[in-house]
Amino acid sequence: MNIKELKKEYAEQDNRMTAYPIYVRVQELICIGVMADGYSVLGDGETKTEYKDANFEDSYDCKEDLVRAMNEYYNDYEITRDQIEKIEKLNMGYIWHTVEFFLTIKGAETYMKANKHNHGKLRTYVDHFERRNFEMRELLSGLGFKVND
């Protein structure tokens, strides 16, 4: 994409109710670890219950999925009650971590599509340069981008 196309895309995109100039963050939901029972992630993130067995690297969103995986792993041998009782129930915390910045939503979505194999769950988050961020406003204005409200 050349600068002329980029300026056109920037000027015509949905500004998501934010003031110009905007930028778009691509964020990935990353695990921060096990949370104590009754606690949740502070800020922009989520807490969810997951199930884990000592013989598996991955955790599962529901106990039934883990038992199914265990059955496949053990070649359909019947899973014992003792094995099922050893399944851990974990309160996991996740936060949204910024992985890349873009000027356009289209650019962010193109990146996400091309790099989805490198990441987990991705989203876009639109933010704006503050009124007193004179460097970015001047830079974008000098390149011919719309920077006035």
N, C-alpha and C positions, 0 to 999 in steps of 0.2 A: 504494500500500500504506500503510495506517495503522500507527501505532505498536503497536497491539495485535496485528495480524497479523505485524508484523516481530518482536516479542518471541516469539511462538509459533514462527515459522519458525526463529529463532535458537536457541531452547531445544531444538527437536526435530531439528535438522540433525545430520548425521554430523560429529563434531568432528575426524575424520581423525587420531585418536590424539594430539591435542595437548591441552594444558590449557586450560580456559576462563579468561578470555574469549578468543575467537579473532577474527581478521579474515581476510578473503580478499583476496589481491592478484590482479588481472588483469595478466598479463605478456605482452609482445610480444617475439618473437625478432627482434632488429635486428642489422644488419650493422655490424661495427666496422672492417672493411677486410681487406686482403690480409695474410696472415700469412707469415712466412718459412718456407720448406720445413723440415719437421721440427719445427715449433712448433705448439702448439695453444692454445686459449683456456684461461685459468686460471680456475677457479671454475665457476659455473653457466652453461654455454654449450656450443657445439659448433663444431667445425671441419669444413669439408667442401670437396671439390674442385668447382670450377665452371669452365665453359668460356665464353670471351668472344671476340667478333669486334669489330674496331674500328668496323664499320658498324652495330652493334646496341647499344642502350642497356642491355638486359637481359643477364644471364648465364644459362647453362643448366646443369642438373645433370649432363647427359651430352653428350658430343661429338656423338652421333648426332642428338639433338634440335636442336642448333645447326645442323648441316648441313641438316636438314630445313627449318628456318626460313630458312636462306640460300637453299635451292632455291625456296621460296615467294616470298621477297623478290625474287629475280632472275628471277621468272616462269618457273621450270622450265628455265632455261638450265643447262647442265652446270657444276657448280662445279669449278674447276680444282684440281689437286694443290697448286699454289702458295697458293691461298686457304685450303685445308684446313690446310696447314702453318703458316699465319699465325695460326691459332686459338690463343689463349692458354689455358694451364692454370693456374688460380689456386687457391691454398690460402686460402679465405675463413674469417674468424672471425665468429661470431655470439654474442651474449649475450642473456640474458633481462632485459628492462627493464620495471619496473613502470609501468603506465599509469593504474591506478585502484585504489581500495580499497573494500571492501564488508564489511558485517557478516555477510552470508549468502552461501552458495554459490549459492543460487537467484538472488539479486540480481546476482552476478558473471556467471552464465551468461546471464541476460537481457540484461545490458549487452553481452556478447560477441556474442550473436545480433543485437542491434540495431545494432551498430557494426562488424560484420566487414568492411564495405566501406571502413572508415577505417584498417584495420590489416592487417598480414600475419598470420603464424601466432601465435595466442593460446593461453594456457593459464591455469588458476587455480593458485594456490599458497596453501595455508592456513598461517597463522602464528598466534602467540598473543602477547597483551600480557604482558610479564614480570610476575612477582609484585610487583615494586617500582614498577610503573607505576601509582602510586596515583591519578593524575588520571583515566586511562581506566577503571580499576576503579570509582572513585567515580562517574564520569559514567554508566557503564552500569548500575551498581547503582541510582543515583537514578532512572533511567528504567525500572527494574523488570526488567532483564536478569539472567540467571543469570551470576554471576561467581565463584562458589565452586567449588573442585575437588571 
